[in-house]
Amino acid sequence: MKSIFLRGVQQGLHTTWTLGKVIFPITLIVTILQFTPILPWVIKQFTPLMGLIGLSGEAAVPLVLGNSLNLYAGIAAIVSFDFTVKEVFIMAIMLSFSHNLFIESAVASRVGVSWWLIAGIRVGLALISAIVINLIWNGGSEQAVYGFISNTEPSLNGWFEIVIHGLQTAVVAIAQLALIVIPLMIIMQFLREMGWLTKLSQIFAPFTKALGMKENTSMTMVAGLTIGLAYGAGVMIQAVKEDEVEKKDMMLALIFLVSCHAVVEDTLVFIPLGIPVWPLLVIRLVTAILLTMIVAFIWKRVDKNRRKEPATNEHSYNTF
C-alpha cells in the first residue's frame, strides 16, 4: 500500500510540473495585463461584437476576463456593472463554454489534440449559444439582483507591486493545482493497481459507448466532468500513456468535455447572480451529448469510406 501511495505522489508531482509549465506563465502574463492599457484596448475591440449577441458594451469586460482567467474573474466583473437578467444569463452560458480559455485549452492539448481545435469549439459554442438565446428569449429584461459577491480589486502602486501580485497569483494557481492533482493521482494509482478502475470503467461503459468511445475512456470523462479540463488533464495524460486510450476516443472525450466540464461547480457559482441555473446545466449537457454523437457518427462514416477506397481503386485498375 505504501509503495502504491508513493508512486501516486510521484505521478502527481510529475503531472503538476507538466501542467504548471503551462499554467504559471499564462496566469502571470494575463494578471499583469489587467493593470496595463492593453486589456482595456482589447475590450474596446470586442465592444461592437457585443451588440450582435444582445449585450451592452460593458459585457466585454467580464467576457474578456472570464475567458482570459476563470469564471470567478468573470463573475467579479459582472457584479461591477448593472446588467439585465437576460444579459447575465447570456454571459453565464458563454463563460460556461469558454472560461479560462488559454490555460484549459493549452493543458488539454497536451494529450495530442490541437489547441486551435479545442479553443475553436469552445468559442464557437459560446457565440452560437449566445445568438440563439438572444433570438428565442424575449424575457429577462428586469435588472439582475446580485448576491453577496466581493468584487474588490487590490490597490497596486507601480510595476514592482503589479509583478509581485502577478507572481503571487501564478504561485497560488500552481498550489491549487497541486492540491487537487496529487491526491487525484494517488487515488487513480490505487484504483488502477487494485483493479477497481476496470470495474468503474465497466459501469460507465454504456454511456461512453453511446457517445462512440471505448470503455477505457470513462475515467477521463469522470475526471473532466467533476474537476474540469485544467485539473482533469492530468488524468487524461495518464490515460493516454497507461490505459492505451486511442486518439479517436480521446478526441471524442475532449469534444464532450470542452462543452461540459466541471459541470456541477461551474453551474453552482452562478447562483448568486440571480439567474436560473438549471437551464445552464441542461444546455451544456445536451450540447455536449449531441455534438459528440454527431462527430462520432461522421468519424465512423469517414473511416468506413477510407477502408473501401483501396478495394475500389484495385478493381478499377484490373478492369482497365
N, C-alpha and C positions, 0 to 999 in steps of 0.2 A: 504493500500500500504506500509506503514511504517513497519507494522508487517511482511509482506512478505519479505521486504528488510532485516530486522533484522534476520529472520530465514535463509535467504540465506547467510548472513555473518557468522552466527553461523555454518552453514553446511560447508561453505568454510574453516573456521578455523579448524574445526574438520578434514576435508579431508586433509588439508595441514599438520596437525600434523601426521595423519596416514601415508601419503606418505613420509613426512620429516624424519620419524624414519628410513626409508629405504635409502633415498637419501643421507642424511648427512654423515653417516659413510662410505658408499661406495665411495662417492666423496672424502672424506678426505683421505682414505687409498690409493686410486688409484693415487691421486695427489701427495702424499708423495713418492709413489713408483717410480714416474718418476725420482726422484733425487737420487735413490739408484741403486746399481748394479743388483738388482732383475729384473727390467724391461728389461734392455739390455740382461740379460740371457734368459728371456722368448722369446725375439725377436730372439735370436740365435737359439733357439729350433725350431722355426717356419720356419727358412730360407730354409731348404730342401723342405718343402711343397710348397714354392713359385714357384719353377721350374715346378711343376706339373700343375700349373694353368696359366702358361705363364708370370710369374712375376719375376723380379730380386730380389735378397736377400733383398735389401733396402726396398722393398714394405712391408716387415713385420712390419716396424716402423709405417706407417700410419694405417695399418690394426689393429695392436695391440692397438694403441692409440685410433683409431676411435671406436673399439669395447669396449674398457675399459671406454672411456669417451663419446665423442659425435662426430658428423660429423665435427664440426669446428676444433677439435683437429686433426682429421684425415687429413683434408684439409691443415692445417698448416704444418703437417709433409710431405704431398705430395709435396708442393712447396719448401721444403728443399732439394729435390733431382731432378735429371734430368730423367724424365720418358718419354716414348713414349705415343702417344695419346691412343693407344690400352691398354697400361698398366694402364693409368689413368682411362679409361672407365671401365676396369675390376674392379679396386679398387672402383670406384664410385658405380657400381651396387652391389658389395659385401657389402659396407658400407651402402647402401640404405636399404638392407635387415637386417643387423645385427649390426648397430651402437648402442652405448650406451647400450650394451647387458645386463650388470648386473643390472643396475638401471631399465630400461624399462621392462625387463622380470620379475624383482622382484616385481615392483609395479603392473604390470598386473596380476601377480599370486595372488594378494590379493582378486581377485574375485572368487578364489577357483579352478583355473586351475593350474596344476603342472608347477613349474618353469622350470623343465627339459624339459617338452614338448614344452613350448614356446621357450626356448633358442635353443633346438634341431632343431625345424622347421626353425628358423631364420638362424642358422649356416648352416644347410643343404641346404637351398635355396641359400645362398651366395656361397657355394662351387660348387653346381650344375650349377648355372648361370655362374660362372667364367670358369668352364670347357667347357661348351657349347660355350660361346663366344670365347674362345681361339681356339676351334676347327673349328668353322664355319667362323670366321672373319680373312681374310688374309691381310687386310689393317691396317691402323693406325700405320705404322712403323715410321712416322715422329715424330720429337721431339714436345712434348706438349709445347704450349706457354701460360704461366700463366698470369692472370691479376694482378691488384694491390691488393695483399693479404699480409697482415702483418703476418710474421711468427716469430716475435721476442719473445723470452722467457725471463722471469725475471731472473736477476742475483742474486742468493741467496748464502749467506755465512753462513755455519753452520746449525746445526739441528734446532736451535731456529727459524731462518728465514724460513726454509722449513716447519716446523709445522705451523707457523703463516700463511704462504701462503696457506697451505692446509686448515686451518680453514677458512680463508677468502673466498677461492673458494667454500667451502661447504656452508658457510653462504649465499653467493651470489646465489648459486643454489637454496637454500630454499626460498630466497627472490623472485627470478624469478618465482618459483613455486607458491608462494602466490599471486603474481601479476596477474597470469593467472587463478589460480584455484578459488580464492574468487569471482572475477567478473563473472566467468563462473557459479559458484554455485548460485549466485544471479539471473542470467538470467534463469538458469534452474528452480529455485524456482518460478519465475514469470510465466514461460511457463507452469509449472505444475499446479499451483493454479489458473491460469486464463483460463485453458482449452485449451491453444494453443498447448501444447505438443501432445495432441491427434490428432489434425488436422495435425501437422507436421509429426507425425508418419504415418498417412494415405497417405501422399504424397510419402513417401519413402517406403511404404508397398510393392508395386510391386517389387522393387529392392531387398529388404530383403527376400521376399517370393521366388524370383527366386533363391536365394542363400540357400534356405532351412530354413530360420528363420522366426519367427513371427514378426509382425509389431512393437511390443514394444521394439525391439532391434534397431530400426532405429536411436535413439538419440545417442546410444553407437557408432554406425557406423559413424555418422556425426562427433562426437567429436574426434574419433580416426583418421579419415581421415584428419581433419583440423588442430588439435593441437598435435597429436601424442599419443603414448602409455603412456608416463610418466604423462602428464597432463590430457589426456583423461581417465586415470584410475580412476580419481575422479568421473567422470560421470558414468563409468562402475560400480563402487562400489555402487553408489547411485541407479543405475538402478536395480541392484540385490536386494537391500533392499526394494525399494518403488514401482518399476514397475513390480515386480514379474517376472523378466526375468528368464526363465528356464535355467538349467545348459547346456543343449544341445545347445540352442540358443547362450548363452554366449561363449561356446566353439567355435562354428562356427564363431561368431563375432571376437573372438580373433585370430583364424586361418587366417581370412581375414586381420585383422589389423596388425598382425605381418609381413605380406607380403607387406602391402600397407598402412602405416600410415603417417600422416603429409606429404601427397604426394606432395603438392604444394611447401612448404618450402624446403623439402628435395631434390626436383628437382632443384629449382632455385639456391641453394647455390653452385651447381657445374658449373654454367655458367662461372665464371671467370677462370676455369681450362682449357678452350679451347676445350671442348669435346661436341659432340651432346647430348643434354639433353632430347629431345623428346623420343628417344628410351628408356631412363631410365624410364620415366613416363609410356610408353606403356608396357614395360616388367613387371613392378611392378603391374599394373592394371590387365593385362591378367593373370599373375601368381596367383594373389590373387583370382580372379574370378574362374579360373579353379580349383585351389586347394580346395577352399571352397565348390564348387559344387560337386567335387569328394568325399570329406569327408562326406558331407550331404547325398549323394546317398548311400555310404557304410553304414553309420549310420542307414539310413532308412531300408536298407535290413537286417541288423543285428537285429534291433528291430522287424521287421516283422517275422524273423525266431524264435526269442525268444518267441513271442506270440503263435507260432504254436507248440512249443515243449511240453507244458503241455497236449494239446489235443492229440498229437501223443502218448505220454507215457501212457495216460489213456486208449486209445484204445488198445494198445499192452497188457496192464495188463488184461483188460476184456476178450480179445481174448484167452489169456493163461488160 
